[in-house]
Amino acid sequence: MADDAGPSLLTLPVELREMIYDLVFAGVVVNLNSTKRLVRICQPLLRTSKQIRDEALPRYHKSVTFNTTQWKDLVRFLLPMPTRLRLALSSVEYVVYTITETQARREEAYWYPVLSKGLRLRGIALRDGVLKVQAECFTRRTGGKTF
């Protein structure tokens, strides 16, 4: 009796595997915030085999949105990353929390150049448009009152 394992992901053409990777990673948001160390990016598909990891990792970095509110976690994530993967990134969000909408707009305008310069000084290059600063407003409404 032949020892047929049957079809597997690796028996599919690479073009189909890439489409599958894109579907698996679509819409995924990874929060990089941590108190002691960088949170490990646990994506089971990337752990199945070296070949799948090598094929899927650039697509993972291209599809996933990484966000943080901490400068140190942003640097810890980007600094050791190989340049080829860093250049594959499509969205890195730095989130700033504010009290008012006006303050939110000012914070976005302030933080983008500060973060960009800080990354460049550490030798971390990102493609244009990858780094985004998002200011979120702490507005809570109760009974028609804002406080």
C-alpha positions as CSV (number, residue, x, y, z in Angstrom):
1,M,0.0,0.0,0.0
2,A,1.4,3.4,-1.0
3,D,2.0,5.9,1.8
4,D,0.0,8.8,0.3
5,A,-0.3,11.7,2.7
6,G,-2.8,13.4,0.4
7,P,-2.8,17.0,-0.7
8,S,-1.3,19.7,1.6
9,L,-0.7,23.4,1.5
10,L,2.8,22.8,0.1
11,T,1.4,20.8,-2.9
12,L,-0.5,23.8,-4.1
13,P,1.1,26.2,-6.6
14,V,2.9,29.1,-4.9
15,E,0.4,31.6,-6.4
16,L,-2.5,29.9,-4.6
17,R,-0.5,29.7,-1.4
18,E,0.1,33.4,-1.6
19,M,-3.6,34.1,-2.0
20,I,-4.3,31.9,1.0
21,Y,-1.7,33.8,3.1
22,D,-3.3,37.1,2.1
23,L,-6.8,35.8,3.1
24,V,-5.5,34.5,6.5
25,F,-3.7,37.8,7.4
26,A,-6.4,40.2,6.0
27,G,-7.7,42.6,8.7
28,V,-5.4,41.4,11.4
29,V,-4.3,44.0,13.9
30,V,-1.3,43.3,16.2
31,N,-0.9,45.4,19.3
32,L,2.8,45.8,20.1
33,N,2.3,47.2,23.6
34,S,3.9,45.3,26.4
35,T,5.2,46.1,29.9
36,K,8.3,44.0,30.1
37,R,9.1,42.7,26.6
38,L,7.8,42.8,23.1
39,V,4.8,40.6,22.7
40,R,5.6,37.6,20.5
41,I,3.7,37.6,17.3
42,C,1.9,34.3,17.5
43,Q,0.5,33.3,14.1
44,P,0.2,29.5,14.0
45,L,0.5,29.4,10.2
46,L,4.0,30.9,10.4
47,R,5.0,28.1,12.7
48,T,4.1,25.2,10.5
49,S,7.3,24.9,8.5
50,K,10.3,26.9,7.5
51,Q,9.2,27.0,3.8
52,I,5.7,28.3,4.7
53,R,7.3,30.8,7.1
54,D,9.7,32.1,4.5
55,E,6.9,32.4,1.9
56,A,4.3,33.9,4.2
57,L,6.3,36.3,6.5
58,P,6.6,39.1,3.9
59,R,2.9,38.8,3.1
60,Y,2.1,38.8,6.9
61,H,4.1,42.1,7.3
62,K,2.4,43.5,4.2
63,S,-1.2,42.6,5.3
64,V,-1.2,43.1,9.1
65,T,-1.6,46.5,10.9
66,F,0.8,46.8,13.8
67,N,-0.1,49.4,16.5
68,T,1.3,50.7,19.7
69,T,1.0,53.6,22.1
70,Q,4.6,53.1,23.3
71,W,7.7,54.4,21.6
72,K,10.0,51.7,23.2
73,D,7.7,48.9,21.8
74,L,7.8,50.4,18.4
75,V,11.6,50.5,18.4
76,R,11.9,47.0,19.9
77,F,9.6,45.7,17.1
78,L,11.3,47.5,14.2
79,L,15.0,47.6,15.1
80,P,15.8,43.8,14.9
81,M,13.5,43.3,11.9
82,P,15.4,42.5,8.6
83,T,15.2,45.3,6.1
84,R,13.4,43.2,3.5
85,L,10.6,42.6,6.0
86,R,10.6,46.2,7.3
87,L,10.1,47.4,3.7
88,A,7.2,44.9,3.3
89,L,5.3,46.6,6.1
90,S,2.2,48.5,5.0
91,S,0.8,49.9,8.2
92,V,2.4,50.8,11.6
93,E,0.1,52.9,13.7
94,Y,1.2,55.0,16.7
95,V,-1.9,55.8,18.8
96,V,-2.1,58.9,21.0
97,Y,-4.9,59.4,23.4
98,T,-6.3,62.9,23.9
99,I,-9.2,64.7,25.7
100,T,-10.6,66.8,22.8
101,E,-10.9,66.6,19.0
102,T,-8.9,69.8,18.6
103,Q,-6.1,68.3,20.7
104,A,-6.3,65.1,18.7
105,R,-5.5,67.0,15.5
106,R,-2.6,68.8,17.1
107,E,-1.2,65.6,18.5
108,E,-1.3,63.9,15.1
109,A,0.5,66.8,13.5
110,Y,3.1,66.9,16.3
111,W,3.9,63.2,16.7
112,Y,4.4,62.2,13.0
113,P,7.6,64.2,12.4
114,V,8.9,63.4,15.9
115,L,8.5,59.7,15.4
116,S,9.8,59.7,11.8
117,K,12.9,61.6,12.9
118,G,13.4,59.2,15.9
119,L,13.2,56.2,13.7
120,R,15.6,57.7,11.1
121,L,18.2,58.5,13.9
122,R,18.1,54.8,14.9
123,G,18.7,53.7,11.3
124,I,15.1,52.4,10.9
125,A,13.8,53.1,7.4
126,L,10.2,52.7,6.5
127,R,8.5,53.3,3.1
128,D,6.5,56.5,2.8
129,G,3.0,56.2,4.1
130,V,3.7,53.2,6.4
131,L,3.9,55.1,9.7
132,K,0.6,56.6,10.7
133,V,-0.2,58.6,13.9
134,Q,-3.7,58.1,15.1
135,A,-5.1,60.3,17.9
136,E,-8.1,58.9,19.7
137,C,-10.3,61.2,21.8
138,F,-11.5,60.1,25.3
139,T,-15.0,61.4,25.0
140,R,-17.6,59.7,27.0
141,R,-21.2,60.7,26.8
142,T,-23.7,60.1,29.6
143,G,-27.1,61.6,29.7
144,G,-26.3,64.1,27.0
145,K,-23.3,65.5,29.0
146,T,-19.7,65.2,27.9
147,F,-17.1,64.9,30.6
